[in-house]
């Protein structure tokens, strides 16, 4: 009888873990999609050589937002 109880406990824990992993992976994917969109926006907005400093700042902001998003996924 103890084996049945253990199996009943393990299955929900395994399902919850798998579900949490999928949510985490989805969060990471959303962060990556947002980052890619922000980078493309930066590139199209600052496409002249004289805009290099603005492009650099925009890309840094996109990177910072991405890292922040990843941290939120991990918490």
PyMOL Python script that loads the backbone (N, CA, C, O; Angstrom):
from pymol import cmd

cmd.read_pdbstr("""\
ATOM      1  N   UNK A   1       0.802  -1.205   0.000  1.00  0.00           N
ATOM      2  CA  UNK A   1       0.000   0.000   0.000  1.00  0.00           C
ATOM      3  C   UNK A   1       0.846   1.271   0.000  1.00  0.00           C
ATOM      4  O   UNK A   1       0.440   2.245  -0.633  1.00  0.00           O
ATOM      5  N   UNK A   2       2.014   1.320   0.681  1.00  0.00           N
ATOM      6  CA  UNK A   2       2.822   2.540   0.642  1.00  0.00           C
ATOM      7  C   UNK A   2       3.264   2.920  -0.765  1.00  0.00           C
ATOM      8  O   UNK A   2       3.410   4.106  -1.059  1.00  0.00           O
ATOM      9  N   UNK A   3       3.479   1.940  -1.641  1.00  0.00           N
ATOM     10  CA  UNK A   3       3.897   2.262  -3.004  1.00  0.00           C
ATOM     11  C   UNK A   3       2.815   3.040  -3.737  1.00  0.00           C
ATOM     12  O   UNK A   3       3.126   3.953  -4.502  1.00  0.00           O
ATOM     13  N   UNK A   4       1.567   2.700  -3.520  1.00  0.00           N
ATOM     14  CA  UNK A   4       0.460   3.404  -4.169  1.00  0.00           C
ATOM     15  C   UNK A   4       0.433   4.857  -3.695  1.00  0.00           C
ATOM     16  O   UNK A   4       0.226   5.765  -4.500  1.00  0.00           O
ATOM     17  N   UNK A   5       0.635   5.080  -2.424  1.00  0.00           N
ATOM     18  CA  UNK A   5       0.644   6.424  -1.869  1.00  0.00           C
ATOM     19  C   UNK A   5       1.799   7.231  -2.449  1.00  0.00           C
ATOM     20  O   UNK A   5       1.628   8.397  -2.806  1.00  0.00           O
ATOM     21  N   UNK A   6       2.958   6.622  -2.541  1.00  0.00           N
ATOM     22  CA  UNK A   6       4.123   7.308  -3.109  1.00  0.00           C
ATOM     23  C   UNK A   6       3.851   7.673  -4.567  1.00  0.00           C
ATOM     24  O   UNK A   6       4.163   8.786  -4.992  1.00  0.00           O
ATOM     25  N   UNK A   7       3.282   6.764  -5.323  1.00  0.00           N
ATOM     26  CA  UNK A   7       2.970   7.050  -6.730  1.00  0.00           C
ATOM     27  C   UNK A   7       1.965   8.182  -6.842  1.00  0.00           C
ATOM     28  O   UNK A   7       2.062   9.013  -7.745  1.00  0.00           O
ATOM     29  N   UNK A   8       1.005   8.219  -5.934  1.00  0.00           N
ATOM     30  CA  UNK A   8       0.003   9.284  -5.961  1.00  0.00           C
ATOM     31  C   UNK A   8       0.624  10.634  -5.639  1.00  0.00           C
ATOM     32  O   UNK A   8       0.130  11.667  -6.090  1.00  0.00           O
ATOM     33  N   UNK A   9       1.685  10.638  -4.876  1.00  0.00           N
ATOM     34  CA  UNK A   9       2.371  11.881  -4.553  1.00  0.00           C
ATOM     35  C   UNK A   9       3.335  12.307  -5.648  1.00  0.00           C
ATOM     36  O   UNK A   9       3.472  13.496  -5.936  1.00  0.00           O
ATOM     37  N   UNK A  10       3.988  11.352  -6.246  1.00  0.00           N
ATOM     38  CA  UNK A  10       5.005  11.652  -7.259  1.00  0.00           C
ATOM     39  C   UNK A  10       4.380  12.208  -8.531  1.00  0.00           C
ATOM     40  O   UNK A  10       4.910  13.156  -9.112  1.00  0.00           O
ATOM     41  N   UNK A  11       3.281  11.647  -8.967  1.00  0.00           N
ATOM     42  CA  UNK A  11       2.659  12.096 -10.217  1.00  0.00           C
ATOM     43  C   UNK A  11       2.264  13.569 -10.173  1.00  0.00           C
ATOM     44  O   UNK A  11       2.610  14.301 -11.100  1.00  0.00           O
ATOM     45  N   UNK A  12       1.559  14.041  -9.148  1.00  0.00           N
ATOM     46  CA  UNK A  12       1.231  15.480  -9.122  1.00  0.00           C
ATOM     47  C   UNK A  12       2.468  16.374  -9.061  1.00  0.00           C
ATOM     48  O   UNK A  12       2.506  17.434  -9.685  1.00  0.00           O
ATOM     49  N   UNK A  13       3.469  15.943  -8.313  1.00  0.00           N
ATOM     50  CA  UNK A  13       4.705  16.730  -8.223  1.00  0.00           C
ATOM     51  C   UNK A  13       5.383  16.778  -9.586  1.00  0.00           C
ATOM     52  O   UNK A  13       5.864  17.833  -9.999  1.00  0.00           O
ATOM     53  N   UNK A  14       5.426  15.666 -10.280  1.00  0.00           N
ATOM     54  CA  UNK A  14       6.040  15.620 -11.610  1.00  0.00           C
ATOM     55  C   UNK A  14       5.267  16.495 -12.593  1.00  0.00           C
ATOM     56  O   UNK A  14       5.866  17.209 -13.397  1.00  0.00           O
ATOM     57  N   UNK A  15       3.952  16.441 -12.529  1.00  0.00           N
ATOM     58  CA  UNK A  15       3.133  17.271 -13.425  1.00  0.00           C
ATOM     59  C   UNK A  15       3.308  18.749 -13.123  1.00  0.00           C
ATOM     60  O   UNK A  15       3.394  19.569 -14.037  1.00  0.00           O
ATOM     61  N   UNK A  16       3.362  19.087 -11.854  1.00  0.00           N
ATOM     62  CA  UNK A  16       3.569  20.484 -11.471  1.00  0.00           C
ATOM     63  C   UNK A  16       4.944  20.958 -11.936  1.00  0.00           C
ATOM     64  O   UNK A  16       5.080  22.079 -12.425  1.00  0.00           O
ATOM     65  N   UNK A  17       5.946  20.124 -11.789  1.00  0.00           N
ATOM     66  CA  UNK A  17       7.296  20.487 -12.236  1.00  0.00           C
ATOM     67  C   UNK A  17       7.337  20.690 -13.746  1.00  0.00           C
ATOM     68  O   UNK A  17       7.938  21.648 -14.233  1.00  0.00           O
ATOM     69  N   UNK A  18       6.708  19.802 -14.474  1.00  0.00           N
ATOM     70  CA  UNK A  18       6.678  19.925 -15.935  1.00  0.00           C
ATOM     71  C   UNK A  18       5.922  21.185 -16.338  1.00  0.00           C
ATOM     72  O   UNK A  18       6.338  21.894 -17.255  1.00  0.00           O
ATOM     73  N   UNK A  19       4.829  21.460 -15.666  1.00  0.00           N
ATOM     74  CA  UNK A  19       4.046  22.656 -15.957  1.00  0.00           C
ATOM     75  C   UNK A  19       4.850  23.922 -15.670  1.00  0.00           C
ATOM     76  O   UNK A  19       4.833  24.867 -16.458  1.00  0.00           O
ATOM     77  N   UNK A  20       5.547  23.935 -14.550  1.00  0.00           N
ATOM     78  CA  UNK A  20       6.385  25.085 -14.187  1.00  0.00           C
ATOM     79  C   UNK A  20       7.497  25.288 -15.209  1.00  0.00           C
ATOM     80  O   UNK A  20       7.821  26.421 -15.565  1.00  0.00           O
ATOM     81  N   UNK A  21       8.071  24.203 -15.670  1.00  0.00           N
ATOM     82  CA  UNK A  21       9.137  24.285 -16.671  1.00  0.00           C
ATOM     83  C   UNK A  21       8.601  24.880 -17.970  1.00  0.00           C
ATOM     84  O   UNK A  21       9.276  25.692 -18.602  1.00  0.00           O
ATOM     85  N   UNK A  22       7.411  24.490 -18.368  1.00  0.00           N
ATOM     86  CA  UNK A  22       6.819  25.032 -19.593  1.00  0.00           C
ATOM     87  C   UNK A  22       6.512  26.521 -19.446  1.00  0.00           C
ATOM     88  O   UNK A  22       6.726  27.294 -20.380  1.00  0.00           O
ATOM     89  N   UNK A  23       6.017  26.919 -18.291  1.00  0.00           N
ATOM     90  CA  UNK A  23       5.746  28.339 -18.053  1.00  0.00           C
ATOM     91  C   UNK A  23       7.040  29.128 -18.095  1.00  0.00           C
ATOM     92  O   UNK A  23       7.092  30.199 -18.699  1.00  0.00           O
ATOM     93  N   UNK A  24       8.095  28.609 -17.454  1.00  0.00           N
ATOM     94  CA  UNK A  24       9.400  29.280 -17.444  1.00  0.00           C
ATOM     95  C   UNK A  24       9.932  29.398 -18.867  1.00  0.00           C
ATOM     96  O   UNK A  24      10.404  30.462 -19.268  1.00  0.00           O
ATOM     97  N   UNK A  25       9.858  28.314 -19.632  1.00  0.00           N
ATOM     98  CA  UNK A  25      10.348  28.337 -21.016  1.00  0.00           C
ATOM     99  C   UNK A  25       9.557  29.335 -21.849  1.00  0.00           C
ATOM    100  O   UNK A  25      10.123  30.023 -22.699  1.00  0.00           O
ATOM    101  N   UNK A  26       8.258  29.416 -21.610  1.00  0.00           N
ATOM    102  CA  UNK A  26       7.428  30.392 -22.334  1.00  0.00           C
ATOM    103  C   UNK A  26       7.811  31.815 -21.977  1.00  0.00           C
ATOM    104  O   UNK A  26       7.822  32.700 -22.832  1.00  0.00           O
ATOM    105  N   UNK A  27       8.123  32.027 -20.710  1.00  0.00           N
ATOM    106  CA  UNK A  27       8.537  33.361 -20.256  1.00  0.00           C
ATOM    107  C   UNK A  27       9.847  33.757 -20.933  1.00  0.00           C
ATOM    108  O   UNK A  27       9.984  34.873 -21.434  1.00  0.00           O
ATOM    109  N   UNK A  28      10.798  32.840 -20.944  1.00  0.00           N
ATOM    110  CA  UNK A  28      12.097  33.098 -21.585  1.00  0.00           C
ATOM    111  C   UNK A  28      11.889  33.395 -23.070  1.00  0.00           C
ATOM    112  O   UNK A  28      12.505  34.310 -23.616  1.00  0.00           O
ATOM    113  N   UNK A  29      11.035  32.632 -23.710  1.00  0.00           N
ATOM    114  CA  UNK A  29      10.754  32.835 -25.135  1.00  0.00           C
ATOM    115  C   UNK A  29      10.129  34.208 -25.380  1.00  0.00           C
ATOM    116  O   UNK A  29      10.465  34.886 -26.350  1.00  0.00           O
ATOM    117  N   UNK A  30       9.216  34.610 -24.493  1.00  0.00           N
ATOM    118  CA  UNK A  30       8.609  35.936 -24.620  1.00  0.00           C
ATOM    119  C   UNK A  30       9.649  37.035 -24.467  1.00  0.00           C
ATOM    120  O   UNK A  30       9.620  38.031 -25.190  1.00  0.00           O
ATOM    121  N   UNK A  31      10.571  36.852 -23.517  1.00  0.00           N
ATOM    122  CA  UNK A  31      11.655  37.836 -23.324  1.00  0.00           C
ATOM    123  C   UNK A  31      12.489  37.950 -24.590  1.00  0.00           C
ATOM    124  O   UNK A  31      12.820  39.052 -25.027  1.00  0.00           O
ATOM    125  N   UNK A  32      12.827  36.810 -25.176  1.00  0.00           N
ATOM    126  CA  UNK A  32      13.652  36.793 -26.393  1.00  0.00           C
ATOM    127  C   UNK A  32      12.914  37.465 -27.548  1.00  0.00           C
ATOM    128  O   UNK A  32      13.506  38.232 -28.307  1.00  0.00           O
ATOM    129  N   UNK A  33      11.626  37.175 -27.676  1.00  0.00           N
ATOM    130  CA  UNK A  33      10.833  37.801 -28.749  1.00  0.00           C
ATOM    131  C   UNK A  33      10.785  39.319 -28.570  1.00  0.00           C
ATOM    132  O   UNK A  33      10.940  40.069 -29.534  1.00  0.00           O
ATOM    133  N   UNK A  34      10.568  39.763 -27.332  1.00  0.00           N
ATOM    134  CA  UNK A  34      10.534  41.205 -27.056  1.00  0.00           C
ATOM    135  C   UNK A  34      11.883  41.844 -27.354  1.00  0.00           C
ATOM    136  O   UNK A  34      11.945  42.939 -27.914  1.00  0.00           O
ATOM    137  N   UNK A  35      12.959  41.164 -26.982  1.00  0.00           N
ATOM    138  CA  UNK A  35      14.309  41.672 -27.230  1.00  0.00           C
ATOM    139  C   UNK A  35      14.565  41.801 -28.733  1.00  0.00           C
ATOM    140  O   UNK A  35      15.051  42.828 -29.206  1.00  0.00           O
ATOM    141  N   UNK A  36      14.234  40.753 -29.466  1.00  0.00           N
ATOM    142  CA  UNK A  36      14.444  40.775 -30.920  1.00  0.00           C
ATOM    143  C   UNK A  36      13.661  41.918 -31.568  1.00  0.00           C
ATOM    144  O   UNK A  36      14.170  42.599 -32.458  1.00  0.00           O
ATOM    145  N   UNK A  37      12.430  42.122 -31.121  1.00  0.00           N
ATOM    146  CA  UNK A  37      11.608  43.209 -31.667  1.00  0.00           C
ATOM    147  C   UNK A  37      12.212  44.572 -31.322  1.00  0.00           C
ATOM    148  O   UNK A  37      12.224  45.479 -32.153  1.00  0.00           O
ATOM    149  N   UNK A  38      12.710  44.709 -30.093  1.00  0.00           N
ATOM    150  CA  UNK A  38      13.313  45.979 -29.676  1.00  0.00           C
ATOM    151  C   UNK A  38      14.574  46.271 -30.487  1.00  0.00           C
ATOM    152  O   UNK A  38      14.804  47.411 -30.891  1.00  0.00           O
ATOM    153  N   UNK A  39      15.385  45.252 -30.724  1.00  0.00           N
ATOM    154  CA  UNK A  39      16.612  45.435 -31.512  1.00  0.00           C
ATOM    155  C   UNK A  39      16.262  45.865 -32.935  1.00  0.00           C
ATOM    156  O   UNK A  39      16.890  46.773 -33.481  1.00  0.00           O
ATOM    157  N   UNK A  40      15.280  45.229 -33.528  1.00  0.00           N
ATOM    158  CA  UNK A  40      14.867  45.601 -34.881  1.00  0.00           C
ATOM    159  C   UNK A  40      14.333  47.031 -34.912  1.00  0.00           C
ATOM    160  O   UNK A  40      14.587  47.777 -35.858  1.00  0.00           O
ATOM    161  N   UNK A  41      13.598  47.402 -33.880  1.00  0.00           N
ATOM    162  CA  UNK A  41      13.072  48.761 -33.792  1.00  0.00           C
ATOM    163  C   UNK A  41      14.221  49.773 -33.691  1.00  0.00           C
ATOM    164  O   UNK A  41      14.198  50.817 -34.343  1.00  0.00           O
ATOM    165  N   UNK A  42      15.215  49.450 -32.872  1.00  0.00           N
ATOM    166  CA  UNK A  42      16.391  50.330 -32.738  1.00  0.00           C
ATOM    167  C   UNK A  42      17.085  50.507 -34.088  1.00  0.00           C
ATOM    168  O   UNK A  42      17.422  51.620 -34.492  1.00  0.00           O
ATOM    169  N   UNK A  43      17.286  49.397 -34.765  1.00  0.00           N
ATOM    170  CA  UNK A  43      17.994  49.439 -36.040  1.00  0.00           C
ATOM    171  C   UNK A  43      17.244  50.256 -37.091  1.00  0.00           C
ATOM    172  O   UNK A  43      17.854  50.979 -37.880  1.00  0.00           O
ATOM    173  N   UNK A  44      15.919  50.135 -37.092  1.00  0.00           N
ATOM    174  CA  UNK A  44      15.157  50.889 -38.090  1.00  0.00           C
ATOM    175  C   UNK A  44      15.022  52.363 -37.702  1.00  0.00           C
ATOM    176  O   UNK A  44      14.954  53.234 -38.570  1.00  0.00           O
ATOM    177  N   UNK A  45      14.986  52.634 -36.411  1.00  0.00           N
ATOM    178  CA  UNK A  45      14.849  54.011 -35.944  1.00  0.00           C
ATOM    179  C   UNK A  45      16.150  54.798 -36.090  1.00  0.00           C
ATOM    180  O   UNK A  45      16.128  55.986 -36.412  1.00  0.00           O
ATOM    181  N   UNK A  46      17.263  54.144 -35.856  1.00  0.00           N
ATOM    182  CA  UNK A  46      18.577  54.814 -35.895  1.00  0.00           C
ATOM    183  C   UNK A  46      19.442  54.177 -36.974  1.00  0.00           C
ATOM    184  O   UNK A  46      20.406  53.471 -36.678  1.00  0.00           O
ATOM    185  N   UNK A  47      19.089  54.433 -38.219  1.00  0.00           N
ATOM    186  CA  UNK A  47      19.787  53.778 -39.327  1.00  0.00           C
ATOM    187  C   UNK A  47      20.828  54.658 -40.017  1.00  0.00           C
ATOM    188  O   UNK A  47      21.446  54.231 -40.993  1.00  0.00           O
ATOM    189  N   UNK A  48      21.028  55.865 -39.528  1.00  0.00           N
ATOM    190  CA  UNK A  48      22.043  56.748 -40.112  1.00  0.00           C
ATOM    191  C   UNK A  48      23.321  56.688 -39.274  1.00  0.00           C
ATOM    192  O   UNK A  48      23.257  56.536 -38.054  1.00  0.00           O
ATOM    193  N   UNK A  49      24.477  56.805 -39.925  1.00  0.00           N
ATOM    194  CA  UNK A  49      25.743  56.770 -39.181  1.00  0.00           C
ATOM    195  C   UNK A  49      25.823  57.827 -38.072  1.00  0.00           C
ATOM    196  O   UNK A  49      26.448  57.593 -37.037  1.00  0.00           O
ATOM    197  N   UNK A  50      25.202  58.972 -38.283  1.00  0.00           N
ATOM    198  CA  UNK A  50      25.254  60.015 -37.247  1.00  0.00           C
ATOM    199  C   UNK A  50      24.392  59.665 -36.022  1.00  0.00           C
ATOM    200  O   UNK A  50      24.463  60.341 -34.995  1.00  0.00           O
ATOM    201  N   UNK A  51      23.590  58.620 -36.139  1.00  0.00           N
ATOM    202  CA  UNK A  51      22.752  58.165 -35.033  1.00  0.00           C
ATOM    203  C   UNK A  51      23.412  57.049 -34.214  1.00  0.00           C
ATOM    204  O   UNK A  51      22.745  56.389 -33.417  1.00  0.00           O
ATOM    205  N   UNK A  52      24.710  56.840 -34.406  1.00  0.00           N
ATOM    206  CA  UNK A  52      25.396  55.707 -33.780  1.00  0.00           C
ATOM    207  C   UNK A  52      25.264  55.708 -32.254  1.00  0.00           C
ATOM    208  O   UNK A  52      25.032  54.661 -31.649  1.00  0.00           O
ATOM    209  N   UNK A  53      25.409  56.870 -31.639  1.00  0.00           N
ATOM    210  CA  UNK A  53      25.294  56.931 -30.173  1.00  0.00           C
ATOM    211  C   UNK A  53      23.876  56.591 -29.712  1.00  0.00           C
ATOM    212  O   UNK A  53      23.686  55.877 -28.728  1.00  0.00           O
ATOM    213  N   UNK A  54      22.885  57.112 -30.440  1.00  0.00           N
ATOM    214  CA  UNK A  54      21.493  56.796 -30.102  1.00  0.00           C
ATOM    215  C   UNK A  54      21.211  55.309 -30.298  1.00  0.00           C
ATOM    216  O   UNK A  54      20.510  54.694 -29.493  1.00  0.00           O
ATOM    217  N   UNK A  55      21.753  54.738 -31.359  1.00  0.00           N
ATOM    218  CA  UNK A  55      21.587  53.308 -31.613  1.00  0.00           C
ATOM    219  C   UNK A  55      22.215  52.497 -30.486  1.00  0.00           C
ATOM    220  O   UNK A  55      21.611  51.545 -29.994  1.00  0.00           O
ATOM    221  N   UNK A  56      23.396  52.862 -30.085  1.00  0.00           N
ATOM    222  CA  UNK A  56      24.086  52.163 -29.004  1.00  0.00           C
ATOM    223  C   UNK A  56      23.258  52.212 -27.707  1.00  0.00           C
ATOM    224  O   UNK A  56      23.124  51.202 -27.016  1.00  0.00           O
ATOM    225  N   UNK A  57      22.709  53.388 -27.387  1.00  0.00           N
ATOM    226  CA  UNK A  57      21.872  53.531 -26.183  1.00  0.00           C
ATOM    227  C   UNK A  57      20.599  52.688 -26.305  1.00  0.00           C
ATOM    228  O   UNK A  57      20.196  52.009 -25.359  1.00  0.00           O
ATOM    229  N   UNK A  58      19.989  52.742 -27.458  1.00  0.00           N
ATOM    230  CA  UNK A  58      18.759  51.981 -27.692  1.00  0.00           C
ATOM    231  C   UNK A  58      19.016  50.478 -27.534  1.00  0.00           C
ATOM    232  O   UNK A  58      18.238  49.771 -26.895  1.00  0.00           O
ATOM    233  N   UNK A  59      20.104  50.009 -28.116  1.00  0.00           N
ATOM    234  CA  UNK A  59      20.449  48.591 -28.003  1.00  0.00           C
ATOM    235  C   UNK A  59      20.773  48.212 -26.553  1.00  0.00           C
ATOM    236  O   UNK A  59      20.424  47.120 -26.104  1.00  0.00           O
ATOM    237  N   UNK A  60      21.429  49.100 -25.833  1.00  0.00           N
ATOM    238  CA  UNK A  60      21.731  48.833 -24.422  1.00  0.00           C
ATOM    239  C   UNK A  60      20.439  48.773 -23.606  1.00  0.00           C
ATOM    240  O   UNK A  60      20.291  47.925 -22.726  1.00  0.00           O
ATOM    241  N   UNK A  61      19.511  49.677 -23.903  1.00  0.00           N
ATOM    242  CA  UNK A  61      18.216  49.656 -23.215  1.00  0.00           C
ATOM    243  C   UNK A  61      17.472  48.344 -23.489  1.00  0.00           C
ATOM    244  O   UNK A  61      16.857  47.768 -22.591  1.00  0.00           O
ATOM    245  N   UNK A  62      17.537  47.884 -24.737  1.00  0.00           N
ATOM    246  CA  UNK A  62      16.891  46.625 -25.107  1.00  0.00           C
ATOM    247  C   UNK A  62      17.539  45.464 -24.351  1.00  0.00           C
ATOM    248  O   UNK A  62      16.846  44.571 -23.864  1.00  0.00           O
ATOM    249  N   UNK A  63      18.858  45.481 -24.259  1.00  0.00           N
ATOM    250  CA  UNK A  63      19.577  44.426 -23.536  1.00  0.00           C
ATOM    251  C   UNK A  63      19.226  44.459 -22.053  1.00  0.00           C
ATOM    252  O   UNK A  63      18.998  43.413 -21.445  1.00  0.00           O
ATOM    253  N   UNK A  64      19.182  45.643 -21.473  1.00  0.00           N
ATOM    254  CA  UNK A  64      18.835  45.782 -20.055  1.00  0.00           C
ATOM    255  C   UNK A  64      17.416  45.273 -19.786  1.00  0.00           C
ATOM    256  O   UNK A  64      17.172  44.590 -18.791  1.00  0.00           O
ATOM    257  N   UNK A  65      16.490  45.611 -20.676  1.00  0.00           N
ATOM    258  CA  UNK A  65      15.104  45.153 -20.526  1.00  0.00           C
ATOM    259  C   UNK A  65      15.027  43.633 -20.641  1.00  0.00           C
ATOM    260  O   UNK A  65      14.268  42.990 -19.915  1.00  0.00           O
ATOM    261  N   UNK A  66      15.807  43.064 -21.545  1.00  0.00           N
ATOM    262  CA  UNK A  66      15.844  41.612 -21.715  1.00  0.00           C
ATOM    263  C   UNK A  66      16.361  40.940 -20.446  1.00  0.00           C
ATOM    264  O   UNK A  66      15.762  39.979 -19.963  1.00  0.00           O
ATOM    265  N   UNK A  67      17.461  41.437 -19.909  1.00  0.00           N
ATOM    266  CA  UNK A  67      18.038  40.854 -18.702  1.00  0.00           C
ATOM    267  C   UNK A  67      17.072  40.965 -17.522  1.00  0.00           C
ATOM    268  O   UNK A  67      16.973  40.053 -16.702  1.00  0.00           O
ATOM    269  N   UNK A  68      16.377  42.068 -17.447  1.00  0.00           N
ATOM    270  CA  UNK A  68      15.380  42.279 -16.399  1.00  0.00           C
ATOM    271  C   UNK A  68      14.226  41.276 -16.556  1.00  0.00           C
ATOM    272  O   UNK A  68      13.740  40.711 -15.576  1.00  0.00           O
ATOM    273  N   UNK A  69      13.813  41.076 -17.767  1.00  0.00           N
ATOM    274  CA  UNK A  69      12.739  40.126 -18.065  1.00  0.00           C
ATOM    275  C   UNK A  69      13.156  38.720 -17.653  1.00  0.00           C
ATOM    276  O   UNK A  69      12.371  37.995 -17.042  1.00  0.00           O
ATOM    277  N   UNK A  70      14.382  38.331 -17.981  1.00  0.00           N
ATOM    278  CA  UNK A  70      14.882  36.997 -17.628  1.00  0.00           C
ATOM    279  C   UNK A  70      14.907  36.842 -16.108  1.00  0.00           C
ATOM    280  O   UNK A  70      14.544  35.791 -15.582  1.00  0.00           O
ATOM    281  N   UNK A  71      15.333  37.882 -15.412  1.00  0.00           N
ATOM    282  CA  UNK A  71      15.356  37.824 -13.948  1.00  0.00           C
ATOM    283  C   UNK A  71      13.940  37.610 -13.398  1.00  0.00           C
ATOM    284  O   UNK A  71      13.748  36.857 -12.444  1.00  0.00           O
ATOM    285  N   UNK A  72      12.961  38.271 -14.002  1.00  0.00           N
ATOM    286  CA  UNK A  72      11.570  38.096 -13.562  1.00  0.00           C
ATOM    287  C   UNK A  72      11.092  36.678 -13.819  1.00  0.00           C
ATOM    288  O   UNK A  72      10.327  36.133 -13.023  1.00  0.00           O
ATOM    289  N   UNK A  73      11.526  36.069 -14.917  1.00  0.00           N
ATOM    290  CA  UNK A  73      11.151  34.679 -15.203  1.00  0.00           C
ATOM    291  C   UNK A  73      11.737  33.751 -14.142  1.00  0.00           C
ATOM    292  O   UNK A  73      11.101  32.774 -13.745  1.00  0.00           O
ATOM    293  N   UNK A  74      12.938  34.056 -13.688  1.00  0.00           N
ATOM    294  CA  UNK A  74      13.612  33.198 -12.716  1.00  0.00           C
ATOM    295  C   UNK A  74      13.065  33.358 -11.310  1.00  0.00           C
ATOM    296  O   UNK A  74      13.317  32.518 -10.446  1.00  0.00           O
ATOM    297  N   UNK A  75      12.319  34.430 -11.072  1.00  0.00           N
ATOM    298  CA  UNK A  75      11.816  34.630  -9.697  1.00  0.00           C
ATOM    299  C   UNK A  75      10.417  34.083  -9.504  1.00  0.00           C
ATOM    300  O   UNK A  75       9.863  34.176  -8.409  1.00  0.00           O
TER     301      UNK A  75
END
""", "prot")
cmd.dss("prot")
cmd.show_as("cartoon", "prot")
cmd.util.cbc("prot")
cmd.orient("prot")
